[in-house]
Amino acid sequence: MFKINELIKIAAVKLIGAVINNDISVSGISIDSRTIKPGQAFIAVKGNNFDGHDFINEAIKKGAVCVISESGFRLKDIGSMPQVARLEVKDTVRALGDIARFWRQKFDIPVIAVTGSNGKTTTKDMAAWILSKRFKVLKSIGTQNNQIGLPLTLLNLDASYDCAVLEIGTNHPGEIEYLSKICLANIGLITNIGPSHLEFLKDLKGVFDEKYALVEFLKKPRIAMLNADDDLLKKELNRAGAKRAAFGFGIKNYCDFQATDIKFSKAGIQFLARKYKFRLKALGYSNVYNALSAIAVARILGMSYKDIALRLAAFSFPQGRLNFIKLGKLRFIDDTYNSNPASLSQALDVLDKLKVKGRKIMVMGDMLELGPRGDSFHQQAGKDAARICDAFITVGMLSRISADTAREAGFDSKSIFVCETSSQARDILFRKLMLGPDDIVLVKGSRSMKMEEVLKGE
């Protein structure tokens, strides 16, 4: 995969000590001493919970032939293992990215990168699922979309793959640009621009500037796929530079891929695009947008509408993203993966449109990283809950604001419950509200709120 002397050039590393042969081959890259294989290089990455430097000796014992560590770290007993190459860098995460970029450049295959405020993972999985009918597809696993996950995904590329579908995430300015320069995507897809990570991106313009960096750093043929119904993205459809394709519900002449005749049922969603009928086992208008963009990617890569429609109908949506689930005879909408104002509004819209004989109940966890506007976003959530729900359970200090606002809007105080943890919310839901099979419960909150705990039942 690599030679030691290649790694020295790629990552601007400093060689520590003598190496018998700089042409020694490295069979792969690992940051996990638990799964490293003999012949691989170990990069000591500092994470939120662990520091890879603490596991260097373990990696060597398991057969690592090269160790890349940060400046100033001194490995004990390295003298007894002269066969191990020691490389030193200023930042091991940056070194990982440099190596991944070098490796990606070895493959002349279509690379599709997906970003946006909402729907990234679903769109990425949907596009990869459709394409896998015809191609061997490398895709980001789960939400491996950051400065560690994306490079690790790219390092799995080999000659057997026909294309790659990658997810790119961000919560700080500059991250999309950095990751775009690593993956060198040919097709860049932006699902939407919404109020997410405002603590660091400040406002919608900041979110747009960050997300749009994906388009700025595309590689030929440079195809940008943009949501034509998004107020900020549609302004960019005629900008010079990358070729642009539009998807949405808007005017036919404005959208290259337009959804019409959208119909909802208990079985999911049905819509038309280019006179072809598509079906999804899903809820919410947002998933029609996700499907449209995935259809566009597949068409660009030459797939027929017939094959695309068959694949979409069989697609299983990622867990925790507007999924209908049942616990015994009880019904839930599981949207627990994450939350921001736009995705919460979409989820409440789904709950609002559902026709049920029983109650509509929402269990809401805090929306995080919203900066100074966090209170106002939670106030709006409380107003919406008061309009739509029959019972309202909140989790966290910010969602307490939603509960107070719902009460002020006329929501019956006896049907509002304020909790500190998701486990407390679960107890109220199952032991106090006396759920029945005709009720429907929406559960949603930011990732760190652990709202999935609510769905573990009694």
N, C-alpha and C positions, 0 to 999 in steps of 0.2 A: 504493500500500500504506500509506504513512505520509506525513504532512507533517512538515517540520522542527519546527514549533511543537508538534506532537503528541509527538514524541520528547523534546522539552524537558520536557513535562509528565509523560510516562510514567516516564522514568528519572531524574527529579530532577537533570537535568544543568545545567551552567553553560555559557552560550554564550560562546565566546572570539572576540572580534572581531565585526565587523559582517557581517550577511548581507543581501544585496540584497532577498531575499523569503523570509520565514519560512514562506510557503505552498508553497515548493518541494516537489515530490513526490519521495519516495524509493521506488524500485520494489521494493526488497528489502533484506535484511540479509545480510552476509557477514562471516566471520572469516578468510577465506582469500584472500590477495592473488593467488594463482595462478588462482583461478576466479571472482573477482569480475567482475560485469558492469556496463557503463555505467549510471549512474543509481541504483546501490545505495549503501547506507551501509556503511562498513567499521568494525567494532568491533575494536579492538586488544586481543585477549585474550592474557593471559600463560599459556602452557601449560608442561608439564614439560620440553619440548625447545626450544620457540621462544617468542619474545616478539613479539606482533603489532605492537608499537610500532616494531619494526625494519623493518616492511614497509609503513608508512603511505604513504611517497612512491610506492612501487610501485602501491599501490591507487589513489592519486590519478591517477597516469599512465594507469591502465586505465579511468578514468572514474567513480571514486567521487565522489558529490556531497556526501557527509557523512562525517566522521570522528569516531568517539567514542573518546576516549583517557582515560587515568587522570590524575588531578591531578598536576601537577608536570612533565609531559612537555611539551617544547617542540619543535614541528616546524620544521625549517629550511625556508627559502624559501617559507613559506606566503603571504607577501605577494604573490608572483607568481601565486597561484592564488586570487583573492578569491571565485571562484564556489563554492569548497568551504566548507561549513559545518563549523566546529570546535566540538564539544561535549565537555565535560569532566565526568567522573564520578569518584567515589571508587573504585569497583570495576567494571571493565568486564564481568566475569562476571555480577555482580548486575544490571547494566544489561541484558544480554542476556536474563536471566530475566524482568525487568520488562516488557520489550518483548514477549516471547513470551506472557506471561500476558495482556497487553492484547489481543494478536492472537487468542488462543484464545477470549476472551470474545465475539468477534464472530460466533462460529459456534454455532448451537443444534443440535448433533449429539451422538449418544452417544459418549462417550470412555471407553474401557476401559483401566485401568492395571493392570499385572501386577508384583508383587514377590514376594519369598520368598528363602529361602536357596539353593534349587536349582530348576532347571527353568524359570526366568523366560523365557529366550530361546526355548526350545522351545515353551512354552505360548503366548507372544506370537505366534510365527510360525504355530503351529497354528491359533489362533483367527482370525488375520488371513486365513489361507489358506481356512478354511471360509467366513468371512463374505464373501470376495471372489467367491464363487459368485453372490451376490445383490446385494452392495453394492460401491461404490467405497471402498476402505479405505486410510487413511493409517496406516502402521505405522513404528515405530522400525526403522531399518536396523541389522542386526547387533546390537551391544550398546550402541547410543547411548542410554545410560540415566542419564547423569550430569548435572551442572550446566551442561554445554555441549551435550552430545548431545541431551538432551530438548528444550530450548528451540529448537534448530535444527530438530528434527523438527516441532515445532508451527508454526514459521514457514513450513512448506511447505503448511499448510492453505489451501484455497481453496474456493469455492462448489461445486466439482464433487464434493467428498468427502461421503459419507453417514455415515461414522463413523471413529473413530481407535482403534488398539490400540497402546498405549505400554508400554514396559518402564521400570521405575524401580529403580535400583540404589543401593547405599549401602555405605560402609565406616566412616563416622563418624556419631556421634549427630547428629540434626537434619536430615540430608540428605533423608530421605523426606518429612518435614514440608515442607521448603522446596520440593521438586519437586512435591509434591501441591498446594500452593498455586498453583503455576504451571500445571499441566495441568488442574486442576479436573475430575477424572474423575467420571463418573456411576456407573460400575461399578468396584469395586476388588477385585482377585483376589489372594489370598495363597496361594502354592503350598504352603509349609511353613515351619517354624521349625527351623533347625539350627545347629550350631556353626561359624559362618563369621564372619570379621573380628573374632574375639574379642580381638585386640590392642587394638581401639578400642571394641568394644561390650561387652567384659568377660565376659559370661556369656549363657546362653540367655534370661534375662529381659531383658537389654539388647537382644538381637537381636529378641525379641518386641516390646518397647516401640518400637523403631525401625521395624519393619515395619508394626506395627498403626497407625502414624500415617496410613497411606494411608486407612484406614477413617474415621478421625476427621475427615478433611478432604474427604470426598466431597461432590459436588454433587448436588442432587435429580435422580432419585429415590433416590439413595444406596443402592445395592445392593452388599452385601459378600458375596463368594464365598470361603468358607473350607474348608480341608481338615479334614473331621470326624474323620480318623484321627490328626491331629496333637494331641499332649497339651495344648499350650498354646492352640492355636486353637479346639479344640472347646469350651473353657470359655467362649468368647465368643459362642457361637451364640445364646444367649438374652438377650444384653445389649441394653438399650434403645438406640434411636438408629437406625442404618442398618438397612434390611431385610437379612436374611441368607439365603443359600442355601448348602447344604452338599454337598460331594462326597467320595466315599471308597469304601472296601470294607466299611464297617461295617454296623450294623443298618439294615434297609430304612426303618423309620420315622424314623430319625435322619438319613439322607442323602437329599437331594432328587435327587441323581444318584449312583447306586450301581453299581459294577462287580461282576458275578458271573460265574461260569463262565470264569475267566481261564485261557487255554491258551497255552503257548509252543511254538514250532516254529522250524526254521531259517528259515522264511519270515517270522517275526515273531510278533506277539501277536494273540490273538483274545479278545474278551470281550463280555458282554451288559450293556446299560444300558437300563432301561425296556423289556425284552423285545426290543430291537433289537440286532442283531449288528454289532459294529465290528471292523475289522481295522487293524493298524498294521504298517508295515514297520520294526519297531524291536525293541530289546531292553529288558528291565528293567521291573519293576513301576512304577518312577517314571514311565515314559511312559504308563502307564494313568491315573495321577493327572493328568498333563498333559492327556491326551485328555478325561478327564471334565470338567475345568474349561473346556476349549475348547467341549465339547458344551453345557455350561450357558450359556456366553455366547451361543452361536448360538441356543439355544432362547429365551433372554430377548429376543433381537432378532427372533424370529418364524420362524426357519428350521425346516424339517421334519427329522425324524430320518432320513428316506431320503436327503435331500440332504447332511446332515451325514456320514452313514456313507460315502457315495460320495466325498466330499472327503477324509475322513480316510484312506481306503484309498489315495488317490493322493498323500498328503503325503510330501514328502522331508524328512528330518530334517536340522537344521543340522549342518555339518561339525564333527567333534571332540566329538560328544556321543553316546557309546555307539553309534557306527556300526560295522557290519560292513564291512570293506574287504579287498580282496585286492591283494597285490603279487606279480604273477606267479601262482604256485600257492600262495603263503603267505597265511595268514589272520590277520587282526588285529581287535581291538576298539579302535577309535579313540575314546578319551575324553580327548583331550589339551587340550580348551579350558580347563579349570580343575579345581581339586580342593579339597575340604574333607572333614572326616571323614564326613559323611553321604553325599555323592556317591561317595566312595571305597568306603564300605561297600556301596552299591548296585551299583557296578561289580564288586566282588569277588563279590557274590551272583550276578550274571549269570554270571561266570566259573565259579563253583562249580556252578551248575545245568546248564551246558552239558555235553553228552555228547560226548566226543572220543576218538578212538583213540590220539592222540598225547599230547604234554605240554601242560600249562597253565603258561604263562609270564607273569610280570608284570614290566613295566618301570615303576618308580614314581619320580616326582619329588617334591620337597618340597611339603608343604602349608604355605602361608604365612599370616601375619597371624592366628595362633592364640593369641598371647600366652603367658602362663605355662604353659598346659596343652599347648603344642605338643609337648613331649617325650612326654607320656602318650598323646596321639593317635597319634603315630608308633609308639609301642610296641605299641598295639593293632593297628595296621596290620601290624606284623611278625608278631604272633600269628596274625592272619587269613591272611596270606600263607603261613605255615608249614603251616597246615591245608589250604589250597586248592591251592597252586602246586607245580609240579615244579622250577621254576627261578625265581630272583628277582634282578632287577637294580635297584639303587637309584641315584638321581642326587641329589646334594646332601648337605649336612651333616646336616640333620634326618632324611632318609631313611636315613642311615647308622645311626641309632638303630633304625630298623625292621629293617635287616639284622642288627644285633647281637641284637635281640630274637628274630628268626626263628631265628638260630643257637642261642640259648639254649633255644628251644622244641623243639629237636631237628632242625631243618632241616639237611640235609647241606651242610656248608661248601663243598664243591666245586661246589654249584649256586647259591651266592650270590655276587654280583658287585657291588662298591661302586665307583661312578664319581663324578667331579666334574662332568661335563658330559653333556648328552644325546648329543653326538657320540661320546663314549667308549662310552656305552651302546649306541649303534647299531653300533659296531664289534664289540662283544662279541656282540650279538644275531645279527648276520649272519655273522661270521667265526669265532666260537668255539663257538656253540651248535649249529651245523649244523641249522638249521630244516628241517622237512619239511612236506609238505602236510597231515599229520594233526595238527600242532601248532596251538595257538591262543595268540595273544599279546595281552594287555591292556596298553595304554600310557596312563598317566595322571599328571598333575601340575599344580601351579598354573601360571597363565598365564605368569609370568615365567621359569619353568623351561624353556620352549621345547621341550616334549616332542614336538611335531610333527616336530622334526628327526629323531627316531628312525624315523619312517615314510617318510623319503626314500630308504630302501633303501641298498644298498651303494654 
